[in-house]
Amino acid sequence: MIFASDLDRTLIYSEKFIVGFAEKSIKIRPVEYKEGKIISYMSEKVISKLKSISENVLFIPVTTRTIEQYERIDVFKNLIKPQYAIVTNGGNILKDGRLDVNWNKNIKNKIKHECLSIDEVINKFKEIASDRWILKSRKADDLFLYYIIDREKMAMNELNDFVKWLRNKNWRSVLHGRKLYFIPNCVNKRESLSYISEKEGREIIIAAGDSILDLDMAEIADYFISPRHGELYNTYREKVKHEFIFTENIGFVASHEIVEKVMQNLLAGAKI
């Protein structure tokens, strides 16, 4: 059995999510630091249950974070040490903390032969990009692009035309909060998770996630759990299959529900 879970806003939360939860006596722990400042937290209860889960099934953190951003999370170094981690939206796989070079080469080869190059996408996007609405840009491990944007000032007509052009080049566009992603179709969480599942001979997959980028995992999961505060609940709750379960609560309490549901399936022998 595999439990594959997205991290941000599924198991891990930024400081703005703390408001209101301290009053509910939920014990939280800092799990990520940047430039000496705490930037992310997890519930102590979730950490404890996740440790138990990881001792009994193959727990795989799955994230759109780059390798560097993932490695900032200290709980996966000190308390829970996953054998695998899927990062860069599936473009990279870490095994025992080291890059799976063969997988990385495979993905880069697919991009080369199936998609437009990342530099060509950058150059084309420059035709419509403006400092007026693009606040920051980043090339994620040389596999995809994302931009921090001001949504109210977006050039919507030009962006829609660009997205159509991008789609014809085997890339996709995802707008998630203040982040605008441009990602090659072959860089996804589904294929990387399938690769590990087949390699390890694990047939049952329980997955969790909050965003559109997690739908790839949902496609191959036997059981998919999504927090009620997420993008998937707001956009897809009327369209999903019966295997798709939403939590009753939001924020840290939603993360409690997710790990508890996994524990229930574990105790039931994963009979989903």
N, C-alpha and C positions, 0 to 999 in steps of 0.2 A: 504493500500500500504506500502511496505517495500523498503527502500533504504539501501542495504547492501554493504559496501565498504571496500576493503583492504585499508591499510594505507600507508606503506612505498613504495615510488615511484609511488603511485597512488594519494593520497591526501597530504602526508607528504614527505619532501625531506631533505636530508642531505646537508651539506655545499658545497660539490663539485657541486651541481646542481645550486648554486647561480650564478656562473660565467656566464655572458652574459645576465642574466635576470634583473640585476639592470639597465642596459642601456635601457631596454624596459619599464622603469618606473613602474615596478611591485612591489607593496608594499608587503613586506613579514614580518612575525612576528616569533620570536623564540617561539617554543612550547614545547621543550624538553631540559632538562638539565641533565648532568651526571657529578658528582664530580665538580660541579660549572661551568661547561663548556656547552655552547650551542652546541647541536648535531643535532637538527632537526628544520625545519621551515615549515610554511604554508603561503600561500598567504592570505593577508587580505581579498581579494575578495572572496576566497573560504570559509574562516571562516564565513563571513557575509551571504553568500548564504546557507551555510550548517546549520547555525542557523535558517534561515527561513524554510529550508526543514524540519529540526527536529521538528519544531513547527506544522507542518502539516501532516507529515507521520512518520512512525516508522523508524528512522535512527539507523542502527546497524553497528558500527565499527567491522570489521572482520580481524583478524590478526594472524600471526604465532608467534608473540611476546608472551613471558611468561606474567603472571599476573604482575609481578614486572616491566617488561619492558613497558607494556601498561600503568601502573599507573604513569610512568614518564611524560606522555603527559599531560601538565597542561591545555590545551585548553578544554579537556573533563572533567575537574573538575570545571573550572571557567566560561567559556562562553557557552559551549554546554554540556549538561548533558544527554547523551543517557540512555534510560531506560535499554537497553541491550548492552552488548559487548561480542563478540565471540573472545576468545583468545586461545593461545596455539594450533593454527590450528584447532580449533573446539573441543579440548579436555576439555576446560573449558568455561563456560558461566557465565558472571557477570550480575546480575540484580540489578539495583540501587546501583551498586558498590560492591555488595556482591556475593560471590560464590554460584551458583546453586549447592548445595550439591548432590541432586538427580541425576542431569546430570553427575556430576563428578563420582559418584559411578557407574552409568550405563556404562560409558566409561571404567572405570577400570575393571569392571566385564567382559566386552566384550574382553578386552585385555587378561585377565586371561584365558578365555575359548576359544578364537578364534585365539590367536596369541602367538608367542613365547614371553617369558618375556623379559623385557628391559635389565636385567642383562645378560641373555644368549646372546643377540645380542652384547652387549658390549664385552663379553669374546670372542666371535667368531671373532669380528672385530679386536681384539688385535693381532690376528694371522698375519694380513697383515699391520696393522697401524704402522707408523713410524714417529718419530719426524722430519724426513727429509721433509715430506709433510703435516703432521698434525700439525697445529700451535696452535690450541686451541680446547677443547672439552667441551660440555655442555649437561647435562640432563635437558630437558625443563619441569619443573613442574612434573617430574617423568612420563611423558607421551610419549616423543619421544627424539631422540638424534640429535644433529647437531654438525658439526665440521667446523672450519675455516681452509681452506686448501690452499696450494700452488698448483694451477692447473697444472703448468708446470712440477712439480715433482711427480705428482700422479703415483702410481703404477697401471696403467690402466688394465692390464691383470688380476692381482689379484683382483682388485676392481670389474671388470665385473663378475668374478666368484662368488664373495661375493654377488653381487646384485642378481644374479640368485638364489643363496641359500636363500637369504632374501625373495625373491618373493614367494618361496614355503612355507614360514612361516607366510604368511599373513601380511608382511611388504612391504613397498615400499621405493625406494631411489629416491631422487630428488637433482640434482646438480643445484644450483641457485647462479650465481656469484661465490664468494669465499666460499659459504656455501654448505656443503654436509649434506643433511637431511636423516635420517632413521626414518620412521614414520609407526606405525601400521595402517593397512587399515581402521580400524574403527575410527581413529582419523582424521576427515576431516571436511571441512567447510560446505559441503553439508548437512550432517545429522543434525548438530547443527542449521543451518539456517532453515531447514525443521521443526525441533522441535519448534522453536520460532514462525514460521509462523502458524503452526497448533494451538499452544497454544493461540496465539493472534487473530486467525481467519482472518489473512491477506492473501488475495489470489494473489495479484499482487506483483511480486518481480523484482525490478531493482537492478542490482549488478554491481560492478566495480572492476577491479583488473588487475595486470600487469604480474603475474607469473603463472607457471604451477600449483602451489598449489591453484590458484584461479579457475582453470577449474572445480573443484567440484561445486562451486557456479554457474558457467555458465550453468551447466547441468539442474538446476532447475529454473533459472531466465527467466522471460518473455523477458527481455531486458538486455544485458550485454555490458558494455562499457570498453574498454581497451586502455591505453595510448600507443601511437605509439612508444615510446622509450622502451617499455617493452619486456620481454622475449616472451610473447604470440604473439606479432606482428612479432618478428624475426623468430619464429618457426612455428606458426600455422595460419598465415594469409591466406594461401591458402586452409586450411582444415576446417574452421569454418562455422557455419550455418549463415543464414541471420539475426538472432537475435543478432549476435555478431558484435558490431560496434567499429571501431578503431577511435581514435581522429585524427585530422589533424595536431595537434601540439605536441610538446614534453615538458617534464618538468613541470614547474609551469603553463604554458599556457595550457597544456593538462589537468591539474586539473581544470582549469577554464571551459574548454569544458565539462568535466564530470558533474560538478554540474549544468551547464547551461542546459544540456540535461535533467537532472532530473527535473529541474524547468519547462522546456517546457512540459514534460509529466504530471507534477503536475497541471499546468495551463490548460492542455487539458483534465483534469479529468482522467489521467492515462490510456487513450485509446491508448495502444501501438500497 
